[in-house]
Amino acid sequence: MHRTGELYGQFQTLEQQKESATLGMWVFLITEILFFGGLFMTYTINRHEFPTAFGVAGNMLSLNLGFANTIVLIVSSFTMAMSVWSAQTSRKSMVPIWLLLTLVLGSVFLCIKVVEYKQKFDHHTVPGYHFDATYCSGSNNPCALSQKEFDDERKEVQEAIAAETEYAEQQNFGNAAATGVSAFNAHAQLYFSLYFGMTGLHALHMIVGAGLLVWLIFQGFKGRFDANYNTPVENIGLYWHFVDIVWIFLFPLLYLINRHLA
Amino acid sequence: MAAAGEDGRYMVKTCMAEHTEHIVSPKVYASVLAALLIGTVVTVQAAKINLYQWNIVLALTIAVTKMTLVILFFMHGKYSPGRTKLIIASGFFWLAIMLSLTLADYTTRHPEPSRSQVVFPSLTIPS
């Protein structure tokens, strides 16, 4: 991706040059799809293996924050698309405005993600030494959940532990009650490892995208992008939409699948 | 356009590029945005109803629909040249091969009964 819009020697036409850049971007995005695909596969297999713990752990996420983030990201995809349109129709001054809006929305997404991560630390659901998926359903409501949330979570956690205990009894694991609790915690921890791994990798892509946007905005204010030359806007736009697509799958898979249990 | 030309060749090619590029109108973008927002609300509301094994199917169907809209319109997939479409399709085809073969192996290899027998009473599908 060069910065002037002039024709390079290896291409016949500017059209061919731009198509090649876009094709190359798509090839890169395909490798990204396969990269995330491996994580989605890991998630699918583990969810298939531990549906109960994954369902309960998934319901511990904040649906409101996840929903808000989905809306924010989808709107940011729209503003990105509008910046591409502004460039294609040579509305030079509009290009950086739409890009700036995209950057702001991307930042809002990351801020909400920070709030969510902080909540996970407070709720002891970050994988590691302090992990305890039963913490919030303990007596006195230590996470200050609403009464309904607290009752639902308590019921779900108890059901999950009972199911794990029953399995431990069937398999003659010995001390089935203790095994039930630790098995539930282990499998919930698996869920939260995948949650942090997948949303963390997604957030990393957002941060990279935000960096690219900053560069684009500077170029945009210099009036670089118009109908003749907008390859960087188009291709970084493709990347931004790809990151949106990843979230379109992460949101239902991580936040929604077992909501009906409540 | 006329501002470009150190040489005539550059100017001509520039004009060609302008004529062939398909520009998606803001109306289309706004419609896609509306569809995506509606899809998000629908998927959240649908998740709260107990549809047993169909919850995941419905959630993924909506997600795939949303992804298709983003690729076709926001990412200009619909207006891309054939070879770009081929690259996009082959990428997803390859992903499908990887996922299905892994799952085929995983779901048939287990000698022991799967742990997925450990389920909620409320997850049990009524017969």
Chai-1 contact restraints between the chains, C-beta under 6 A:
chainA,res_idxA,chainB,res_idxB,connection_type,confidence,min_distance_angstrom,max_distance_angstrom,comment,restraint_id
A,L7,B,K13,contact,1.0,0.0,6.0,A-B,restraint_1
A,T13,B,K13,contact,1.0,0.0,6.0,A-B,restraint_2
A,T13,B,M16,contact,1.0,0.0,6.0,A-B,restraint_3
A,L14,B,K13,contact,1.0,0.0,6.0,A-B,restraint_4
A,L14,B,T14,contact,1.0,0.0,6.0,A-B,restraint_5
A,L14,B,A17,contact,1.0,0.0,6.0,A-B,restraint_6
A,E15,B,M16,contact,1.0,0.0,6.0,A-B,restraint_7
A,E15,B,A17,contact,1.0,0.0,6.0,A-B,restraint_8
A,E15,B,T20,contact,1.0,0.0,6.0,A-B,restraint_9
A,E19,B,P81,contact,1.0,0.0,6.0,A-B,restraint_10
A,L23,B,T84,contact,1.0,0.0,6.0,A-B,restraint_11
A,W26,B,T84,contact,1.0,0.0,6.0,A-B,restraint_12
A,W26,B,I87,contact,1.0,0.0,6.0,A-B,restraint_13
A,I30,B,G91,contact,1.0,0.0,6.0,A-B,restraint_14
A,I33,B,G91,contact,1.0,0.0,6.0,A-B,restraint_15
A,I33,B,L95,contact,1.0,0.0,6.0,A-B,restraint_16
A,L34,B,L95,contact,1.0,0.0,6.0,A-B,restraint_17
A,G37,B,L95,contact,1.0,0.0,6.0,A-B,restraint_18
A,M41,B,L99,contact,1.0,0.0,6.0,A-B,restraint_19
A,M41,B,T102,contact,1.0,0.0,6.0,A-B,restraint_20
A,I45,B,Y106,contact,1.0,0.0,6.0,A-B,restraint_21
A,H48,B,S116,contact,1.0,0.0,6.0,A-B,restraint_22
A,E49,B,R115,contact,1.0,0.0,6.0,A-B,restraint_23
A,E49,B,S116,contact,1.0,0.0,6.0,A-B,restraint_24
A,P51,B,S116,contact,1.0,0.0,6.0,A-B,restraint_25
A,P51,B,V119,contact,1.0,0.0,6.0,A-B,restraint_26
A,T52,B,V118,contact,1.0,0.0,6.0,A-B,restraint_27
A,T52,B,V119,contact,1.0,0.0,6.0,A-B,restraint_28
A,T52,B,F120,contact,1.0,0.0,6.0,A-B,restraint_29
A,F67,B,V44,contact,1.0,0.0,6.0,A-B,restraint_30
A,T70,B,T40,contact,1.0,0.0,6.0,A-B,restraint_31
A,I74,B,L36,contact,1.0,0.0,6.0,A-B,restraint_32
A,S77,B,F74,contact,1.0,0.0,6.0,A-B,restraint_33
A,F78,B,Y29,contact,1.0,0.0,6.0,A-B,restraint_34
A,F78,B,L33,contact,1.0,0.0,6.0,A-B,restraint_35
A,A81,B,Y29,contact,1.0,0.0,6.0,A-B,restraint_36
A,A81,B,F74,contact,1.0,0.0,6.0,A-B,restraint_37
A,W85,B,P26,contact,1.0,0.0,6.0,A-B,restraint_38
A,Q88,B,I23,contact,1.0,0.0,6.0,A-B,restraint_39
A,E159,B,F120,contact,1.0,0.0,6.0,A-B,restraint_40
A,A163,B,V118,contact,1.0,0.0,6.0,A-B,restraint_41
A,Y167,B,V118,contact,1.0,0.0,6.0,A-B,restraint_42
A,A227,B,E18,contact,1.0,0.0,6.0,A-B,restraint_43
A,N228,B,T14,contact,1.0,0.0,6.0,A-B,restraint_44
A,L238,B,M75,contact,1.0,0.0,6.0,A-B,restraint_45
A,H241,B,V70,contact,1.0,0.0,6.0,A-B,restraint_46
A,H241,B,F74,contact,1.0,0.0,6.0,A-B,restraint_47
A,H241,B,M75,contact,1.0,0.0,6.0,A-B,restraint_48
A,I245,B,M67,contact,1.0,0.0,6.0,A-B,restraint_49
A,I245,B,V70,contact,1.0,0.0,6.0,A-B,restraint_50
A,I248,B,A63,contact,1.0,0.0,6.0,A-B,restraint_51
A,I248,B,K66,contact,1.0,0.0,6.0,A-B,restraint_52
A,I248,B,M67,contact,1.0,0.0,6.0,A-B,restraint_53
A,F249,B,A63,contact,1.0,0.0,6.0,A-B,restraint_54
A,P252,B,T43,contact,1.0,0.0,6.0,A-B,restraint_55
A,P252,B,A59,contact,1.0,0.0,6.0,A-B,restraint_56
A,P252,B,A63,contact,1.0,0.0,6.0,A-B,restraint_57
A,L256,B,A47,contact,1.0,0.0,6.0,A-B,restraint_58
A,L256,B,A59,contact,1.0,0.0,6.0,A-B,restraint_59
A,I257,B,I56,contact,1.0,0.0,6.0,A-B,restraint_60
A,R259,B,A47,contact,1.0,0.0,6.0,A-B,restraint_61
A,R259,B,K48,contact,1.0,0.0,6.0,A-B,restraint_62
A,H260,B,K48,contact,1.0,0.0,6.0,A-B,restraint_63
A,H260,B,I49,contact,1.0,0.0,6.0,A-B,restraint_64
A,H260,B,N50,contact,1.0,0.0,6.0,A-B,restraint_65
A,L261,B,S122,contact,1.0,0.0,6.0,A-B,restraint_66
